[in-house]
Amino acid sequence: MLYTQNIYNDYLNRNIFKVFLLISFGILFFLVFSRSVQLFEKAAADLLDPYSAVLILALKIPDFLTFIIPLSFFLSLLINLNELYRSNNHLVYFSASKSNIYLLKSMVGQGFFVCSFLLLMALVVVPISNPLVETLKADQGIEHKLSLLSDNKIHQINENTQLIFKSRNLDDNSLNDVVFSSFNNNEALIIHSANMKNSSEGNLLLFNFYNGTVLVDSLHSQTNIKFQKYVSYLKNEDGFSLAPSFSKIFDNKSSLGFIDIQWNMSFILMFCNLFLFAFAFTQQLPRESSAQKLIFASLIFFIYLTALIAFRNSYNPESESFWYLALWPVHVMFSIIGLIAMLTNKISSISGIFQYSIGKIFVYALLAILTMWLIF
């Protein structure tokens, strides 16, 4: 019996690793394809250099992997352990007086190997690749392009905006004797100023004009106003795309650095917690659907991820709010729930919600809402 048990240990571990790789490559392909559509839409619109688009895509792969690895390993464990029970092969273990704890221990080695790779990605590779991505994006932005413009030439800033200036101050990179024109529908805005400085605020690129005149010309009126300071702006945004963005997961616009380190560590803790939850879903009640259990497990994962994103996005280096620290209580709470569920098998009784029509509707609706929120 012990010999048979060891053979089945190897068989189960191999299957788990194969399914893990298959799911990982599938999700990675989907993420890369989705992000490539967005980047090459920008390249086609002349907002991004094609070479930079390819480089950005390659540098984002480690970031994708930190999300993919916990999810893929969780799904692989669920699929294989549910199959173990469905085909009654769990009797190989239980006839030798082995429990779920033994099953968990038999896969710790593989889990440690995968978690080590996740540690490498999250704490070594991603902190290097993500700042490079942000630098590349900044180098392709309008603000960077303005710093490269030459004097005494008409420059097309975007489809509706033009700029010409006489000289540049090297000290603060401001422009002298500027003519700025913007045409929108049936209205024209023409600004002539002695000096102009640009700055950014959120997704807005601000043009600060000093000492000049502004002409607003429309079908119904014409206004000419002198000013000491006048501010105009352009939206410095990525634009609309039909491709899923997953920006809530991968594009934390609040800051790089402090909160990103905690976010990357969160995926490591998530991996460990999902490992527990996978075993909490192993035992199967009579006539219980494996598909329903998989859906319920996916809902738990999305609730977990959504809570982490919400608290991560609450971080603001200029605010005294400490809501972002709730990242850690969320992990602790799911660790406790996972341990209790694995030791008491309470998940199976909770998943009995599918026996009721209103329960099914609630689970499916909540899963759909969270999925759409995370994707778009």
Secondary structure, 3 states (H helix, E strand, C coil): CHHHHHHHHHHHHHHHHHHHHHHHHHHHHHHHHHHHHHHHHHHHCCCCCHHHHHHHHHHHHHHHHHHHHHHHHHHHHHHHHHHHHHCCCCHHHHCCCCCHHHHHHHCHHHHHHHHHHHHHHHHHHHHHHHHHHHHHHHHHCHHHHHCCCCCCCCEEEECCEEEEEEEECCCCCCEEEEEEEEEECCEEEEEEEEEEEEEEECCEEEEEEEEEEEEEECCCCEEEEEEEEEEEEEECCCCCCCCCCCHHHHCCCCCCCHHHHHHHHHHHHHHHHHHHHHHHCCCCCCCCCHHHHHHHHHHHHHHHHHHHHHHHCCCCCCCCCCHHHHHHHHHHHHHHHHHHHHHHCHHHHHHHHHHCHHHHHHHHHHHHHHHHHHHC
